[in-house]
């Protein structure tokens, strides 16, 4: 395709995104380097009430680190919290793979990659409410554009939060599915070694799959970079579900906007009405989303959606009507402790961002829906006893996009290719010189590389069918204009 045609498609996409998704329009003209942008992400204010609420979050994360790595781990891993919390919430709780999610851990924390002798750890609050067959993993990971399966077809719809502890036998799965023949001898040798490395990690403290992923991510992350980069900050993944579960166990016996959302019928009804239709909440007529919590599917690592009926949450699947949950603090807390229910994204972001004032560092989807989410909360609380919370909610900045941008490329036979994590592990780590070049690139240039993939997401949710474009370009195509220094 000619350069003129590529750029013409790019410009049409950007024009339409600015029109139909105006919340992201400023990103396309943002005249900051990636390093400057990363620094800006930490520049925000919260009040003393939010600071106090964030202490619980810090304590829960610290306890999780101790559980998985031992009493000395918080100090040895550099777990040091800023006064004001900002977390990457765009990630999925899975093995390192997709370039969108690799880059988010750089963009959100660029100051930690400066040859510091003792960089503080990066904490990612990732989503465990995802099936293995999601957009970013498709049931496994990728090497040189070829899929390596971590899960069987029968596990495609499992919920990560409920998957039990397992072995990472992806070589066996590849051989059994005949995918093995897609890899040449060098790739097969690499995958055999990679499987050995992962399965040799210490999973002895793990209770389930999400614990294992935290261990795997910590083990893999330093291998992204070569020794010229210096000391690499630890990367700690904790699921949103387990973090907010522990928060709820501590705050649902108090009177606050979260407990009253669940237990006060008037506020609850206003919430159900004002949040209906948001991407991450509920559309009951289409059986989309769940009200406040997901319920464990009996005997399987899956989830049941539930809707409010009177003072109960009742599974939509009437075969499980007996699993209804009474909306009172004792029953909810008891079921959270036994992992029979877990918080939905509505409840997660209500606690994390609305109540505690944590700044969400977002993907291109959450950059939009969390701003709409914030406005819905302000509308809901206006005229109530909690109206004073609106000033705090209004100052939560949802414009910190860190995912959806690709920073890692390499030339293969003179053509630029996007790098997935295992491409880097196999073909060579990222150098300090490369990292410095990337960090000095303009944010507006980097985001333009990914517009075709972003467009697919936004078009399905916000752009009328008759207006949708049909682009046939990828971030590999557009990267050639912005990463021509490689």
C-alpha positions in Angstrom: 0.0 0.0 0.0 1.3 3.5 -0.9 2.2 5.9 1.9 -0.4 8.3 0.7 -3.1 5.7 1.1 -2.0 4.6 4.6 -1.9 8.2 5.9 -5.3 8.9 4.3 -6.8 6.0 6.1 -5.2 7.1 9.4 -6.5 10.6 9.0 -10.1 9.4 8.3 -10.0 7.2 11.4 -8.7 10.0 13.6 -11.3 12.4 12.3 -14.2 10.0 13.0 -12.8 9.1 16.4 -12.7 12.8 17.4 -16.3 13.2 16.2 -17.8 10.2 17.9 -15.5 9.7 20.9 -14.7 13.3 21.9 -13.3 12.2 25.2 -10.2 10.8 23.5 -9.7 13.6 20.9 -7.1 15.6 23.0 -4.7 12.6 22.9 -4.1 12.9 19.2 -2.7 16.4 19.6 -0.8 15.9 22.9 2.6 17.5 22.5 4.5 15.7 25.3 7.1 13.1 25.2 6.3 9.7 26.6 8.6 10.5 29.5 6.9 13.8 30.2 3.5 12.3 29.9 4.4 9.6 32.4 5.6 12.2 34.9 2.3 14.1 34.4 0.4 11.0 35.4 1.6 11.3 38.9 0.8 15.0 39.2 -2.7 15.2 40.8 -4.2 16.1 44.1 -6.5 14.2 46.5 -7.9 15.4 49.9 -7.2 14.0 53.3 -10.3 11.9 53.4 -9.2 10.0 50.2 -5.7 9.7 51.6 -7.0 8.0 54.6 -9.2 5.7 52.6 -6.2 4.7 50.5 -4.4 3.3 53.5 -6.5 0.2 53.4 -5.6 -0.4 49.8 -1.9 -0.1 50.6 -2.3 -2.5 53.4 -4.1 -5.1 51.4 -1.5 -4.9 48.5 1.3 -5.3 51.0 -0.4 -8.3 52.6 -0.7 -9.9 49.2 3.0 -9.4 48.5 3.8 -11.0 51.8 1.5 -13.9 51.1 3.1 -14.7 47.8 6.8 -13.9 48.4 7.3 -13.8 52.2 7.7 -11.3 55.0 10.8 -9.7 53.6 9.3 -9.2 50.1 7.8 -5.7 50.5 11.3 -4.3 51.3 13.3 -6.5 48.9 10.9 -5.9 46.0 10.8 -2.1 46.5 7.1 -1.9 47.4 6.9 1.8 48.2 3.7 3.7 47.7 3.4 7.3 46.7 1.3 9.6 48.8 -1.3 9.6 46.1 -2.1 6.3 44.4 -2.4 5.9 40.6 -2.5 2.4 39.2 -2.6 0.9 35.7 -6.1 -0.7 35.7 -6.1 -1.5 32.0 -4.3 -4.9 32.2 -5.7 -8.4 32.2 -4.4 -11.0 34.7 -2.6 -13.2 32.3 0.9 -14.2 31.2 2.8 -11.4 29.6 2.1 -11.3 25.9 0.2 -8.5 24.2 2.2 -5.4 23.1 -0.6 -3.0 24.2 -0.2 -4.3 27.8 3.6 -4.6 27.8 3.8 -0.9 26.8 1.4 0.2 29.6 3.9 -0.8 32.2 6.5 1.5 30.7 4.2 4.5 30.0 2.8 4.4 33.5 6.2 4.3 35.2 8.8 5.8 32.9 10.7 7.4 35.8 11.5 4.0 37.2 13.7 3.1 34.2 16.6 5.5 34.7 19.4 3.3 36.0 18.2 4.0 39.5 20.0 1.7 42.0 16.8 0.9 43.8 13.6 1.6 41.8 10.3 1.1 43.5 8.0 -1.6 42.3 5.3 -1.1 39.7 1.9 -2.3 40.9 -0.8 -3.2 38.4 -4.4 -3.7 39.4 -5.4 -6.1 36.7 -8.7 -7.7 35.8 -9.3 -11.3 36.9 -12.9 -11.3 35.5 -11.7 -12.4 32.1 -11.9 -15.7 30.3 -8.7 -17.2 28.8 -10.2 -16.6 25.4 -10.1 -12.8 25.6 -9.0 -10.2 23.1 -5.5 -9.9 24.5 -4.6 -13.6 25.0 -6.9 -15.8 22.9 -6.3 -18.7 25.1 -2.6 -18.5 25.3 0.3 -16.3 24.0 2.0 -15.6 20.7 5.5 -16.3 19.3 6.3 -14.8 15.9 2.6 -14.4 15.2 1.8 -18.0 16.0 -0.4 -19.1 18.9 0.9 -21.1 21.8 -2.1 -22.5 23.7 -2.2 -22.3 27.5 -5.8 -23.5 27.8 -8.0 -26.1 26.1 -11.1 -25.3 24.1 -13.3 -26.5 27.0 -11.7 -23.8 29.3 -12.3 -20.9 26.9 -15.1 -19.4 29.0 -13.7 -20.0 32.4 -13.3 -17.0 34.7 -9.7 -16.4 35.6 -10.7 -15.6 39.2 -12.0 -19.1 39.7 -9.4 -21.2 37.7 -7.6 -23.5 40.1 -3.8 -23.9 40.4 -2.4 -25.6 37.2 0.7 -26.5 35.4 1.8 -24.4 32.3 2.1 -27.3 29.9 1.8 -25.3 26.7 4.3 -27.5 24.8 2.1 -30.5 25.4 -1.0 -28.6 24.4 0.6 -27.4 21.2 1.7 -30.9 20.3 -1.8 -32.4 21.0 -3.5 -29.7 18.9 -1.0 -30.0 16.0 0.0 -26.4 16.5 3.5 -27.6 17.2 4.2 -28.1 13.5 3.7 -24.3 13.0 7.0 -23.7 14.8 10.5 -24.3 13.3 13.2 -26.2 15.2 14.6 -23.1 16.9 11.2 -21.9 18.0 10.4 -25.4 19.4 13.6 -25.4 21.4 12.9 -22.0 22.8 9.3 -23.0 23.8 10.6 -26.1 25.5 13.0 -24.0 27.5 10.4 -21.4 28.2 8.0 -24.0 29.6 10.8 -25.3 31.9 11.5 -21.7 33.1 7.9 -21.0 34.0 7.2 -24.3 35.7 10.4 -24.0 37.7 9.1 -20.8 39.4 8.1 -21.2 43.1 4.3 -21.6 43.2 4.4 -23.1 46.7 2.5 -20.2 48.2 -0.1 -20.0 45.5 -3.7 -21.0 46.1 -5.0 -20.7 42.6 -4.3 -19.6 39.0 -4.4 -15.8 39.7 -1.7 -16.3 42.4 0.4 -18.2 39.8 0.0 -15.4 37.3 1.4 -12.9 39.8 4.4 -15.1 40.2 4.9 -15.7 36.5 4.6 -12.0 35.6 7.2 -11.0 38.3 9.5 -13.7 36.9 9.2 -12.8 33.2 9.2 -9.0 33.4 13.0 -8.4 33.9 13.7 -10.5 30.8 12.1 -7.8 28.6 15.2 -5.6 29.1 18.9 -6.3 28.6 21.6 -5.4 31.2 22.3 -2.0 29.7 19.0 -0.8 31.1 20.2 -1.2 34.6 18.1 -2.4 37.6 14.6 -3.2 36.5 11.7 -2.4 38.8 9.7 -5.4 40.0 6.3 -5.8 38.3 3.5 -6.9 40.7 0.1 -7.9 39.4 -2.9 -8.1 41.8 -6.4 -8.7 40.6 -9.0 -6.0 41.0 -11.4 -8.6 42.3 -9.2 -9.8 45.3 -8.2 -6.2 46.2 -11.7 -4.9 46.2 -13.1 -8.0 47.9 -10.8 -7.3 50.9 -11.7 -3.6 50.8 -15.4 -4.5 50.9 -15.0 -6.9 53.9 -13.5 -3.9 55.8 -16.0 -1.1 54.7 -19.4 -2.7 54.3 -20.1 -2.6 58.0 -19.7 1.2 57.9 -22.2 3.7 56.5 -20.7 5.1 53.3 -21.7 5.5 49.6 -20.6 1.9 48.9 -22.6 0.2 51.6 -25.7 2.4 51.0 -25.5 1.7 47.3 -26.0 -2.0 48.2 -28.3 -1.8 51.3 -30.3 1.5 51.0 -33.2 0.8 48.6 -33.6 4.4 47.4 -29.9 5.0 46.6 -29.7 1.5 45.1 -32.5 2.2 42.7 -31.0 5.5 41.6 -27.7 3.7 40.9 -29.4 1.0 38.9 -31.1 3.6 36.8 -28.3 6.1 36.3 -25.6 3.5 35.4 -27.6 1.4 33.0 -26.0 1.3 29.6 -22.4 2.0 30.6 -20.1 -0.4 28.9 -19.0 -2.0 32.2 -22.3 -1.9 34.2 -25.6 -3.5 33.0 -28.2 -3.6 30.3 -30.7 -6.0 31.7 -32.8 -6.3 28.5 -29.9 -7.7 26.7 -28.6 -9.7 29.7 -25.4 -7.7 29.8 -23.4 -7.2 33.0 -24.4 -7.9 36.5 -25.7 -5.9 39.5 -22.8 -5.3 41.8 -21.5 -8.9 42.1 -20.9 -12.1 40.1 -21.9 -15.4 41.7 -19.8 -18.6 41.4 -21.3 -21.2 39.0 -21.7 -24.4 41.1 -18.9 -26.9 40.4 -17.3 -24.9 37.6 -14.8 -22.1 37.3 -17.4 -19.8 35.8 -19.7 -17.0 36.9 -23.4 -16.3 37.1 -24.8 -12.8 36.5 -27.3 -11.5 39.1 -30.0 -8.8 39.0 -31.7 -7.1 41.9 -35.2 -8.4 42.9 -36.4 -6.6 46.0 -33.8 -7.0 48.7 -32.0 -9.9 46.9 -29.5 -10.5 44.1 -31.0 -13.3 42.0 -29.1 -15.3 39.3 -30.5 -14.6 35.9 -30.2 -18.3 35.1 -33.3 -19.5 37.0 -31.9 -23.0 37.4 -29.8 -21.4 40.2 -32.5 -19.3 41.8 -31.7 -20.9 45.1 -28.3 -19.2 45.1 -29.9 -15.7 45.5 -28.1 -13.4 47.8 -29.8 -11.2 50.4 -28.5 -7.6 50.3 -27.3 -7.2 53.8 -23.7 -6.7 55.1 -23.5 -10.1 56.9 -24.5 -12.2 53.9 -22.4 -10.2 51.4 -19.3 -10.2 53.6 -19.7 -13.9 54.3 -19.9 -14.8 50.6 -17.0 -12.5 49.7 -14.8 -14.3 52.3 -15.6 -17.7 50.8 -15.2 -16.4 47.2 -18.8 -17.4 46.4 -19.3 -13.9 45.0 -16.8 -11.3 43.7 -17.3 -7.6 42.8 -18.2 -6.5 39.3 -16.4 -3.8 37.5 -19.1 -1.3 38.7 -18.3 -2.2 42.3 -14.5 -2.3 41.7 -14.3 1.1 40.2 -16.8 2.6 42.7 -14.5 1.5 45.6 -11.1 2.1 43.9 -11.8 5.4 42.1 -15.0 6.9 43.4 -14.6 6.2 47.1 -10.8 6.0 47.5 -9.8 8.5 44.8 -7.2 6.3 43.2 -6.3 7.7 39.8 -7.0 5.1 37.1 -4.4 4.7 34.4 -6.5 3.5 31.6 -6.8 1.7 28.3 -8.5 3.3 25.4 -11.8 1.7 26.5 -11.7 2.7 30.1 -10.5 6.2 29.2 -14.1 6.7 27.9 -16.3 4.6 30.2 -14.7 5.7 33.4 -15.3 9.3 32.6 -19.0 8.5 31.9 -18.9 6.4 35.1 -17.7 9.4 37.1 -20.4 11.7 35.7 -23.1 9.1 36.5 -21.9 9.0 40.1 -22.1 12.8 40.4 -25.6 12.8 39.0 -26.6 10.0 41.4 -25.3 11.7 44.5 -26.6 15.2 43.8 -29.3 16.1 46.3 -28.4 13.2 48.6 -26.7 13.1 52.0 -23.5 12.2 50.0 -23.5 15.2 47.8 -20.3 16.5 49.5 -18.6 13.5 47.9 -19.1 15.0 44.5 -16.2 17.4 44.9 -13.8 14.5 45.6 -15.3 12.4 42.7 -15.0 15.3 40.3 -11.2 15.6 40.8 -10.5 12.0 40.0 -8.7 12.3 36.7 -9.6 9.5 34.2 -7.6 10.9 31.3 -4.4 8.9 32.0 -4.4 6.5 29.0 -1.5 4.1 29.2 -2.7 1.0 27.2 -3.4 0.8 23.5 -0.1 2.1 22.5 2.7 0.0 21.1 6.4 0.8 21.9 8.3 -2.4 21.0 9.2 -3.1 17.3 12.0 -4.9 15.5 12.9 -5.2 11.8 12.6 -8.6 10.3 13.8 -8.8 6.7 13.7 -5.0 6.5 10.0 -4.9 7.6 9.0 -3.5 11.0 7.1 -5.9 13.2 5.3 -5.5 16.5 6.9 -7.5 19.3 4.9 -9.6 21.7 6.6 -10.6 25.0 7.9 -13.9 23.8 9.3 -12.4 20.6 11.5 -10.3 22.8 12.5 -13.3 25.0 13.3 -15.3 22.0 15.0 -12.8 19.7 16.7 -10.4 22.1 15.9 -8.0 24.9 15.2 -4.3 24.7 18.3 -2.1 25.2 18.7 1.2 27.0 19.4 3.0 23.8 16.1 1.8 22.4 14.3 2.6 25.6 15.6 6.2 25.6 14.5 6.7 22.0 11.0 5.5 22.8 10.7 7.6 25.9 11.6 10.7 23.9 8.9 10.1 21.3 5.8 12.3 21.3 2.8 10.8 22.8 0.6 12.0 19.9 2.8 10.1 17.4 2.8 6.9 19.4 -1.0 6.9 19.8 -1.5 7.4 16.0 0.3 4.1 15.3 -2.5 2.1 17.0 -5.6 3.9 15.6 -6.7 1.0 13.4 -7.0 -1.4 16.4 -8.5 1.3 18.6 -11.0 2.0 15.9 -12.3 -1.5 15.9 -13.1 -1.2 19.6 -14.7 2.2 19.5 -16.7 1.6 16.3 -18.5 -1.4 17.9 -19.6 0.7 20.8 -19.9 4.3 19.8 -20.1 4.8 16.0 -23.3 4.2 14.0 -23.1 1.2 11.8 -23.8 3.2 8.6 -20.9 5.6 9.4 -18.3 3.0 10.1 -15.1 2.8 8.1 -13.5 -0.4 6.9 -9.8 0.2 7.5 -7.3 -2.3 6.2 -4.2 -1.0 8.0 -2.4 -2.2 11.1 -0.1 -0.7 13.7 2.8 -2.4 11.8 1.9 -0.4 8.8 1.7 2.9 10.6 4.8 2.2 12.8 7.0 2.6 9.7 6.3 6.3 9.8 6.9 7.0 13.4 9.5 4.4 14.3 11.7 4.9 11.3 14.7 5.3 13.5 14.8 1.5 14.2 
